[in-house]
Structure formats: C-alpha cells, structure tokens
Amino acid sequence: MNYKVLTAEQAAEFINNGDAVSFSGFTAAGCPKAVPTAVAQRAEAFHVQGKEFKIGMYTGASSGDSLDGALAKAKAILFRTPYQSTKASREALNSGEAAYFDMHLSVLAQELRYGFMQKPKFCIVEACDLTDDGEIVPTSGVGNLPTFCCLADYIIVELNAAHPKALRGMHDIYEPKDPPVRDVLPVFKVSDRIGVPYVKVDPKKIIGVVHTNLPNEVGAFTPLDEVTEKIGQNVANFLASEIKTGRIPSSFLPIQSGVGNIANAVLAALGNNQDIPNFEMYTEVIQDSVVGLMKSGRVKFASGCSLTVSNEKLEEVYADLDFFKQRIVLRPQEISNNPEIARRLGLITINTALEADIFGNINSTHVLGTKMMNGIGGSGDFTRSAYISIFTTPSTAKGGAISAIVPQVAHTDHSEHSVKILITEHGIADLRGKSPIQRANEIIENCVAPEYKDMLRTYIAYAPLAHTPMNIETCFEMHKALKNTGDMRNAKF
C-alpha cells in the first residue's frame, strides 16, 4: 500500500485549533476511534499550556465515546452538527461551551456542498479496505462520507481490522448532483443499487493510514419491558387493521423505524404478528432486532445508513456475510433519508416522541423547551413524506411524574400537519381527517395515562372556544409544575 503509515498521535498532529473536521460513520457504527481520541489528548495538552484548541465537527449522526465523548470531555469542540447523543457532548452544548446546530440528517451533505457552512479541512475515515487508487470501503456505517471526502483537503484513514474486507459489496455509494442539474434519484425498490461499493477519492488527499483493531461502541439495548412491548403490539395491531381495511396494500409497504428500545420493540412485534406480511425496511439505522427477523425470513431486505447493532449481533452478521450481503445495503444518509425516495416508496414511518401535545404536535428534542436532548435526527426527513407517519412514546416517565402528553409542547419539531398516528402503551390515536378539538379528544381518551386524563379534560373544558382551543395562560402549567415541584401531577388548571 502506497500510503504513509502513522500512529494516531502522529495523525492528530495535522489538526490544529479552528479546523473543521468531518468524520465517517452514523451513530457509533463506522466512526473512527483512535485519531479522535488522539486529537482530544492533543487538545488537553494545549489547554494545559493555556492555549486554545477547539475544532468544528461534522458527522453523520451521533457517534461513540471515543469521538464525541473524548472531544467533549477535552473541551475541544468549537461547533457540532448535525446530531449527538453522548452525555459529555450534551453537557457541552447545553452549557454554551460548544455551538450546536441541530439539522435534518438528509440535508447536511448538500448544504456543505452549497457552501452554507465552513468547508471541512480534514476527513477522518474508518475503513475495512483501502486500495492504492483511492477506493475506500467503509465499515458498518456510511453517514455523509462521500461528500466529506469530496470537500476535505486531507483524508486520514483508520484501517480497522475488526471489520472484514469482505464487507466490500454491502455499500451503495451515490452522491447526487446539485441543483439546477439534479436528476431523479433512481431508487424505485428498496433493494435497488444505484452507485458503487466504495468511496472513490484522489489518493493524493490521503495523508496517512492508521492501523487499528477496535470494536464498535454501540451500547447494548435495554431488554423489552411491559410498556415497550405494549407499544410495539399497538403499532403492529394498528398496521394489521389498516391492511384489513385496505388502507395499506395487502402486500404491505416498507418500514422506516427510528433508533432505540421502542423501535426494537416495534420491530419485534411486527415480526410476531402473523397478520403482517414479510416486509422490507428503508430506514437509516438497522438495529439488533432486524438481524433475527432477517434470519427468520420476516424481513426480506433492509436498506439503511448503518448497522447500529450490538457487537454480538455484528459478529453474527460478519459470520454469515454471504447471507446478509444479499439482504442489506448501506447507503449515504443523503439517500437513506431522502424525502423524494421516502414518498415514492410509500414508507410507513415510526419514530419516537419526547413529548406530544393534545393537538398532535411533537417535541423530539428539547426537555422543557430549552435543554437539548439529542437532536431531530432523521425523523423529520421521513415524517413529512410518509405514507403513514406514526409517533410512539410511553405515556409517562420518571415513575409517573412526567406526562409525555401535555396541553402544548414546549418545543415543536413536527407539527400537527405531519403527524398522522400517535401511539402509547394505552392505545392508538388516529389523527387523520380530524379537527384540533377532535384530535385532542382522541389523544386524551386513547393515549394519555389515567392519572392525567381528568387534568387534560379540564384544560380543554376551560380553554377559550376557538378553532384550536389553546389557553395561553395555562398551556404550560404541567411544565411549570415539573420545574417547581418535580411532578406534573401537581399542575392546577
């Protein structure tokens, strides 16, 4: 191989204060680990000397502790986009230490190409294979890698032996042209491949290769509990009933599912419901439950941006790559999350709400309207273009002290105009074709926890008569009670 071999520390020395750095991967899958950790250590050394050292960060989505975690703890983040989920990075952005701009995941690549933000100087890539003529084969996640490599002046490759070279062929790398010459994105079936199985770069850009053998940092998922299992069953039962009424074709439609324990519960319930046909997925994150469903034949094909699975499940995939490469394709997020493709394929989208209000508005991101949790992620990419958009949430949190359903969300990420179905462990609210007051009654009666029903009924009863009966004097009483007493049940209307 005709590239200079570097240690992680040597690679980190190229990066200086104020540089914008892009990273491969999507979630903790496919993210570089050794070089970001070394950059964090470089920052700490500068800080000890009283010198500034912060970098701008572009990623696919969230990342692992060796990337987001290490850089945040080292106070080395100047700005961050488009999504994060580690405790350290969350603390940095909520304290104002790091600037954070939350973005729909499908648009970062194109907005960088449009010149809307600072161009990345470096791209740090995790790869399972690299050729002398500049073919980079990503590992278990793609993210925004094609655009990052195209725009960056310099590329550093972490060649990670923990991922087999035989992954070549699982990826479908395609970068669209920009307006006014953009053409149709030619994905007409979930399994369509429209690109090449590698990212092609100018070999002269690659300033070094760092050899590693490091596992992914995807955390294990919490086992299903009674609440998440019930939510999953409610989703599966709703979709089965839609098939029976003819509102969903009998052959079914592709599924998009968000990340997390509820998403795993939903997919498990779909697999167990015999009224649901074998199905395909066109989504951003392929999780643990998909591996088992694929082996049993329930999931026929999955298109995503990353294999965000536990290391145990990833080894299961790698042990039978011939099987899984025929059933999985990993794409850049500009394609996996593309609204044009979502609408064409007729996706049934299933995402998780942090908070919903009685009119169907969804807060995916902000605790009490001010503290960023993670970010909007891909939920907006899919929701607006869905065949049917579903949001799920447990009805309560913190032992019942928090109701996930309130009179008015403290922050709006998805408006009532985009949200079709809301599901909790208590039931299903079908918001299609309903006025605001009809939606409110539907949500209160079907989705709200019993201890909060009367409270929300009272709110509606005393709200001013209007198209949307919102009382601006009392709509945040539940939030106020939580802030002042630690329990929304103390709210008074």
Protein Blocks (a to p, Z undefined) as FASTA:
>chain_A
ZZdcddfklmmmmpcghiacddedehjehpafklmmmmmmmmmmmmmnopacddddddfb
dcdfklmmmmmmnopafbdcfbdcbfklmmmmmnomaccddddfklmmmmmmnopaccdf
bdcdddfbdcfkopacdfkbnbjmlmmmmmpmbdcddddfkbcfklgojaccddddddfk
bccdfbfbfklcfbdfbdcddfklpnbdcddddddfbdcdddddfklmmmmmmmmmmmmm
mmmnopacfkbpaddddedjklmmmmmmmmmmmkbccdddddfbdcfklmmmmmnomamb
dcdfbdcddfklmmmmmmmmmmmmmmcccddfklmmgmklmmmnopacddddfbdcfkop
acfkbgghlacckbnmjmlmmmmmpmbdcddddfbeehhlacfbdfbdfbdfbdfklmmb
dcdfkbccdfehiafklmmmmmmmmmpcfklmmmmmmmmmmpccdfblcdfklmmmmmmm
mmmnopaklpcZZ
